[in-house]
């Protein structure tokens, strides 16, 4: 039974590939630039979001530094370890 289902799945995959290949070749002049544009837009949004997070983090650190509440890395690590050893 499993061999029959595997063969049926393989036959369906080959049939779909045979039917879809001409369409992909026919529409590739449209699909490739559209895919590239989607990739670039997505990359741009992710990059700008990352820059925004970095800017907010930097501004938060500057604000804490100016207010005098910024801690050094050693102080932050010691603070975290204090919870582990209670």
C-alpha positions in Angstrom: 0.0 0.0 0.0 2.8 2.4 0.9 4.6 1.6 -2.3 1.4 2.4 -4.3 1.0 5.7 -2.5 4.7 6.6 -3.1 4.3 5.8 -6.8 1.1 7.8 -7.0 2.8 10.8 -5.3 5.8 10.5 -7.6 3.5 10.3 -10.7 1.5 13.3 -9.6 4.7 15.3 -9.0 6.1 14.5 -12.4 2.8 15.3 -14.1 2.6 18.6 -12.3 6.2 19.4 -13.2 5.5 18.6 -16.9 2.4 20.8 -16.9 4.0 23.7 -15.0 7.4 23.9 -16.8 6.1 25.5 -20.0 4.2 28.1 -17.9 7.3 28.9 -15.9 9.4 29.3 -19.0 6.7 31.4 -20.7 6.3 33.7 -17.7 9.9 33.8 -16.5 10.6 37.3 -18.0 7.9 38.6 -15.6 8.5 36.2 -12.7 12.2 36.8 -12.3 12.1 40.6 -12.0 9.0 40.4 -9.8 10.8 38.0 -7.5 13.8 40.2 -7.5 11.7 43.2 -6.6 10.0 41.4 -3.8 13.3 40.3 -2.5 14.8 43.8 -2.5 11.7 45.3 -0.9 11.7 42.7 1.8 15.4 43.2 2.4 14.9 46.9 2.6 12.1 46.7 5.2 14.1 44.3 7.3 17.2 46.5 7.1 15.3 49.6 8.0 13.6 47.9 10.9 17.0 46.7 12.2 18.4 50.2 11.9 15.4 51.6 13.8 15.9 49.1 16.6 19.6 49.9 16.7 18.8 53.6 16.8 16.3 53.2 19.6 18.8 51.1 21.6 21.6 53.7 21.1 19.3 56.5 22.1 18.2 54.6 25.2 21.8 54.0 26.2 22.7 57.6 25.6 19.7 58.7 27.7 20.7 56.4 30.6 24.3 57.5 30.3 23.5 61.2 30.5 21.1 60.6 33.4 23.9 58.7 35.2 22.0 55.4 35.5 24.1 53.6 32.9 25.9 50.6 34.3 29.1 49.1 33.0 29.2 45.6 31.5 30.8 44.2 34.6 28.0 45.6 36.8 25.3 44.1 34.5 26.9 40.7 34.5 27.3 40.8 38.3 23.6 41.8 38.6 22.5 38.9 36.5 24.7 36.4 38.4 23.3 37.6 41.7 20.0 36.0 40.7 21.7 32.7 40.0 23.5 32.4 43.3 20.6 33.3 45.7 
